[in-house]
Amino acid sequence: MEIRVLESAKVDLVEGYRFYEKQNPGLGDYFLDSIQVDVKSLRIYAGIHATADGFFRMLANRFPFGIYYLVAKNRIDIYAVLDCRRDPSWIAGRLKSSRKS
């Protein structure tokens, strides 16, 4: 199954990288590596996660992030990778704008 990380999610990943890299050099790379492992697991587990705002939401294993995705026939599209500590109304608005893109 193909996994596509959409542009909106790529922007989220860059922001997450920058945030963690400011905390401690090298932590940004660890963040990206950890999220990549989580994303790859979707080949097995896609579609089993709870839904939030019209998307499946997989919680990342090592960081407080949610990976928001949709499943098509032979494809998984990742729309957002968001910090779960954000205001829920902000997350809902961000996901709504992701769907339009």
VOPATOR-313183 format. One record per residue: residue number from 1; z, x negated, y negated of N, C-alpha, C in turn. Coordinates in Angstrom, 3 decimals, always signed. Layout:
BEGIN
[rec NUM [Z X Y] [Z X Y] [Z X Y]]
...
***
This chain:
BEGIN
[rec 1 [+0.000 -0.835 +1.171] [+0.000 +0.000 +0.000] [+0.000 -0.884 -1.240]]
[rec 2 [-0.855 -0.552 -2.174] [-0.974 -1.309 -3.418] [+0.161 -0.931 -4.365]]
[rec 3 [+0.724 -1.927 -5.025] [+1.735 -1.694 -6.055] [+1.166 -2.177 -7.383]]
[rec 4 [+1.146 -1.259 -8.355] [+0.672 -1.608 -9.690] [+1.829 -1.538 -10.675]]
[rec 5 [+2.032 -2.609 -11.401] [+3.019 -2.625 -12.474] [+2.239 -2.355 -13.753]]
[rec 6 [+2.453 -1.177 -14.311] [+1.704 -0.782 -15.496] [+2.175 -1.554 -16.719]]
[rec 7 [+1.349 -1.555 -17.739] [+1.616 -2.340 -18.946] [+2.979 -2.014 -19.552]]
[rec 8 [+3.351 -0.741 -19.556] [+4.647 -0.351 -20.119] [+5.798 -1.026 -19.374]]
[rec 9 [+5.685 -1.140 -18.062] [+6.722 -1.800 -17.264] [+6.701 -3.313 -17.481]]
[rec 10 [+5.532 -3.870 -17.692] [+5.448 -5.309 -17.974] [+6.178 -5.649 -19.264]]
[rec 11 [+6.043 -4.775 -20.261] [+6.766 -4.976 -21.529] [+8.271 -4.933 -21.277]]
[rec 12 [+8.718 -3.989 -20.453] [+10.142 -3.900 -20.104] [+10.626 -5.183 -19.441]]
[rec 13 [+9.823 -5.731 -18.553] [+10.201 -6.954 -17.845] [+10.333 -8.137 -18.800]]
[rec 14 [+9.427 -8.226 -19.762] [+9.500 -9.300 -20.756] [+10.775 -9.151 -21.575]]
[rec 15 [+11.103 -7.925 -21.978] [+12.330 -7.699 -22.748] [+13.566 -8.058 -21.928]]
[rec 16 [+13.588 -7.665 -20.659] [+14.709 -8.005 -19.798] [+14.843 -9.507 -19.620]]
[rec 17 [+13.709 -10.163 -19.418] [+13.701 -11.623 -19.285] [+14.309 -12.274 -20.520]]
[rec 18 [+13.857 -11.859 -21.690] [+14.351 -12.461 -22.935] [+15.848 -12.235 -23.108]]
[rec 19 [+16.302 -11.028 -22.792] [+17.722 -10.713 -22.921] [+18.559 -11.645 -22.048]]
[rec 20 [+18.195 -11.757 -20.782] [+18.995 -12.574 -19.865] [+18.827 -14.063 -20.131]]
[rec 21 [+17.680 -14.463 -20.586] [+17.466 -15.879 -20.891] [+18.341 -16.308 -22.066]]
[rec 22 [+18.568 -15.390 -23.021] [+19.469 -15.698 -24.146] [+20.908 -15.852 -23.670]]
[rec 23 [+21.275 -15.113 -22.624] [+22.638 -15.175 -22.104] [+22.919 -16.533 -21.467]]
[rec 24 [+21.928 -16.994 -20.706] [+22.093 -18.257 -19.981] [+20.701 -18.731 -19.548]]
[rec 25 [+20.277 -19.920 -19.981] [+18.959 -20.406 -19.573] [+18.799 -20.395 -18.050]]
[rec 26 [+17.688 -19.843 -17.599] [+17.415 -19.729 -16.173] [+17.741 -18.351 -15.624]]
[rec 27 [+18.615 -17.619 -16.309] [+18.981 -16.282 -15.842] [+17.806 -15.310 -15.972]]
[rec 28 [+16.955 -15.538 -16.960] [+15.764 -14.702 -17.114] [+14.834 -14.828 -15.912]]
[rec 29 [+14.664 -16.046 -15.427] [+13.833 -16.257 -14.233] [+14.449 -15.584 -13.011]]
[rec 30 [+15.764 -15.676 -12.899] [+16.456 -15.036 -11.778] [+16.282 -13.510 -11.859]]
[rec 31 [+16.359 -12.974 -13.066] [+16.129 -11.539 -13.278] [+14.750 -11.144 -12.762]]
[rec 32 [+13.712 -11.857 -13.192] [+12.345 -11.523 -12.766] [+12.178 -11.668 -11.261]]
[rec 33 [+12.721 -12.722 -10.687] [+12.624 -12.921 -9.233] [+13.307 -11.777 -8.483]]
[rec 34 [+14.478 -11.370 -8.960] [+15.222 -10.295 -8.302] [+14.474 -8.966 -8.383]]
[rec 35 [+13.940 -8.668 -9.550] [+13.182 -7.419 -9.720] [+11.934 -7.453 -8.842]]
[rec 36 [+11.291 -8.605 -8.736] [+10.098 -8.720 -7.900] [+10.415 -8.399 -6.439]]
[rec 37 [+11.539 -8.872 -5.946] [+11.953 -8.567 -4.570] [+12.168 -7.058 -4.418]]
[rec 38 [+12.826 -6.447 -5.404] [+13.045 -5.003 -5.358] [+11.718 -4.248 -5.345]]
[rec 39 [+10.791 -4.663 -6.187] [+9.485 -4.003 -6.264] [+8.750 -4.123 -4.921]]
[rec 40 [+8.787 -5.294 -4.330] [+8.109 -5.474 -3.038] [+8.691 -4.570 -1.961]]
[rec 41 [+9.976 -4.261 -2.047] [+10.597 -3.391 -1.045] [+10.056 -1.962 -1.112]]
[rec 42 [+9.400 -1.629 -2.208] [+8.813 -0.288 -2.324] [+7.713 -0.058 -1.285]]
[rec 43 [+7.109 -1.109 -0.777] [+6.111 -0.947 +0.288] [+6.724 -0.219 +1.496]]
[rec 44 [+8.005 -0.396 +1.687] [+8.707 +0.234 +2.803] [+9.421 +1.515 +2.361]]
[rec 45 [+10.065 +1.464 +1.203] [+10.983 +2.533 +0.805] [+10.458 +3.495 -0.262]]
[rec 46 [+9.223 +3.375 -0.669] [+8.689 +4.246 -1.730] [+8.832 +5.714 -1.364]]
[rec 47 [+9.320 +6.467 -2.316] [+9.425 +7.908 -2.148] [+10.767 +8.402 -1.640]]
[rec 48 [+11.667 +7.497 -1.261] [+12.964 +7.950 -0.737] [+14.033 +8.028 -1.821]]
[rec 49 [+13.747 +7.522 -2.988] [+14.741 +7.444 -4.053] [+14.881 +8.782 -4.780]]
[rec 50 [+16.017 +8.961 -5.405] [+16.252 +10.152 -6.213] [+15.268 +10.172 -7.379]]
[rec 51 [+15.016 +11.355 -7.885] [+14.112 +11.470 -9.028] [+14.918 +11.602 -10.312]]
[rec 52 [+14.318 +11.118 -11.374] [+14.908 +11.201 -12.708] [+13.770 +11.363 -13.701]]
[rec 53 [+13.817 +12.421 -14.462] [+12.801 +12.658 -15.499] [+11.385 +12.629 -14.941]]
[rec 54 [+11.201 +13.139 -13.737] [+9.869 +13.238 -13.150] [+9.381 +12.001 -12.423]]
[rec 55 [+10.206 +10.987 -12.322] [+9.854 +9.743 -11.637] [+10.850 +9.496 -10.510]]
[rec 56 [+10.414 +8.767 -9.500] [+11.373 +8.209 -8.553] [+12.078 +7.071 -9.274]]
[rec 57 [+13.381 +6.917 -9.019] [+14.131 +5.820 -9.641] [+14.844 +5.017 -8.566]]
[rec 58 [+14.416 +3.785 -8.429] [+15.086 +2.860 -7.531] [+15.997 +1.980 -8.376]]
[rec 59 [+17.247 +1.870 -7.987] [+18.166 +0.993 -8.699] [+17.997 -0.431 -8.183]]
[rec 60 [+17.875 -1.367 -9.113] [+17.729 -2.772 -8.744] [+19.017 -3.244 -8.065]]
[rec 61 [+18.879 -4.204 -7.169] [+20.030 -4.694 -6.411] [+20.965 -5.588 -7.213]]
[rec 62 [+20.435 -6.451 -8.044] [+21.269 -7.470 -8.682] [+21.523 -7.255 -10.170]]
[rec 63 [+20.777 -6.387 -10.806] [+20.904 -6.156 -12.236] [+20.989 -4.651 -12.481]]
[rec 64 [+21.607 -4.237 -13.598] [+21.772 -2.797 -13.854] [+20.499 -2.153 -14.406]]
[rec 65 [+19.444 -2.231 -13.634] [+18.150 -1.709 -14.060] [+17.643 -0.680 -13.063]]
[rec 66 [+16.908 +0.289 -13.591] [+16.221 +1.262 -12.761] [+14.733 +0.993 -12.804]]
[rec 67 [+14.095 +1.108 -11.667] [+12.653 +0.924 -11.562] [+12.070 +2.315 -11.349]]
[rec 68 [+11.303 +2.781 -12.326] [+10.765 +4.141 -12.329] [+9.308 +4.101 -11.882]]
[rec 69 [+9.000 +4.879 -10.852] [+7.676 +4.810 -10.262] [+7.221 +6.170 -9.747]]
[rec 70 [+5.912 +6.267 -9.500] [+5.298 +7.424 -8.863] [+4.466 +6.932 -7.687]]
[rec 71 [+4.325 +7.781 -6.690] [+3.564 +7.432 -5.497] [+2.311 +8.293 -5.451]]
[rec 72 [+1.173 +7.631 -5.306] [-0.103 +8.314 -5.092] [-0.475 +8.102 -3.619]]
[rec 73 [-1.688 +8.430 -3.235] [-2.086 +8.299 -1.827] [-1.779 +6.927 -1.255]]
[rec 74 [-2.423 +5.911 -1.758] [-2.267 +4.548 -1.242] [-1.789 +3.584 -2.316]]
[rec 75 [-1.025 +4.130 -3.283] [-0.664 +3.298 -4.417] [+0.702 +3.709 -4.953]]
[rec 76 [+1.424 +2.723 -5.441] [+2.685 +2.936 -6.141] [+2.478 +2.415 -7.557]]
[rec 77 [+2.710 +3.270 -8.527] [+2.589 +2.875 -9.930] [+3.976 +2.783 -10.543]]
[rec 78 [+4.310 +1.618 -11.060] [+5.600 +1.406 -11.719] [+5.375 +1.585 -13.217]]
[rec 79 [+6.062 +2.571 -13.764] [+5.902 +2.932 -15.169] [+6.921 +2.264 -16.080]]
[rec 80 [+8.110 +2.000 -15.562] [+9.164 +1.450 -16.412] [+10.184 +0.702 -15.563]]
[rec 81 [+10.803 -0.295 -16.181] [+11.926 -1.031 -15.598] [+12.967 -1.095 -16.718]]
[rec 82 [+13.959 -0.193 -16.639] [+14.843 +0.019 -17.783] [+16.302 -0.272 -17.449]]
[rec 83 [+16.992 -0.768 -18.443] [+18.418 -1.043 -18.344] [+19.167 +0.288 -18.259]]
[rec 84 [+19.907 +0.498 -17.203] [+20.628 +1.763 -16.987] [+21.797 +1.936 -17.949]]
[rec 85 [+22.132 +0.901 -18.689] [+23.221 +1.000 -19.665] [+22.766 +1.624 -20.976]]
[rec 86 [+21.467 +1.870 -21.097] [+20.938 +2.491 -22.315] [+21.331 +3.955 -22.363]]
[rec 87 [+21.252 +4.526 -23.546] [+21.531 +5.944 -23.752] [+20.560 +6.771 -22.897]]
[rec 88 [+21.077 +7.696 -22.094] [+20.196 +8.499 -21.226] [+19.097 +9.247 -21.981]]
[rec 89 [+19.389 +9.685 -23.203] [+18.338 +10.383 -23.965] [+17.237 +9.401 -24.384]]
[rec 90 [+17.598 +8.146 -24.652] [+16.586 +7.140 -24.968] [+15.709 +6.888 -23.734]]
[rec 91 [+16.346 +6.773 -22.574] [+15.590 +6.552 -21.334] [+14.630 +7.701 -21.086]]
[rec 92 [+15.106 +8.940 -21.259] [+14.240 +10.111 -21.046] [+13.046 +10.088 -21.990]]
[rec 93 [+13.278 +9.737 -23.243] [+12.169 +9.647 -24.207] [+11.197 +8.542 -23.860]]
[rec 94 [+11.724 +7.430 -23.430] [+10.870 +6.295 -23.043] [+10.007 +6.654 -21.842]]
[rec 95 [+10.588 +7.346 -20.867] [+9.823 +7.744 -19.687] [+8.759 +8.781 -20.048]]
[rec 96 [+9.093 +9.656 -20.955] [+8.108 +10.661 -21.387] [+6.902 +9.980 -22.033]]
[rec 97 [+7.167 +8.970 -22.849] [+6.058 +8.245 -23.490] [+5.278 +7.414 -22.483]]
[rec 98 [+5.933 +6.934 -21.421] [+5.245 +6.156 -20.380] [+4.228 +7.005 -19.636]]
[rec 99 [+4.580 +8.231 -19.392] [+3.696 +9.122 -18.646] [+2.417 +9.411 -19.415]]
[rec 100 [+2.500 +9.409 -20.734] [+1.333 +9.688 -21.578] [+0.370 +8.515 -21.609]]
[rec 101 [+0.884 +7.321 -21.387] [+0.053 +6.092 -21.491] [-0.959 +6.021 -20.391]]
***
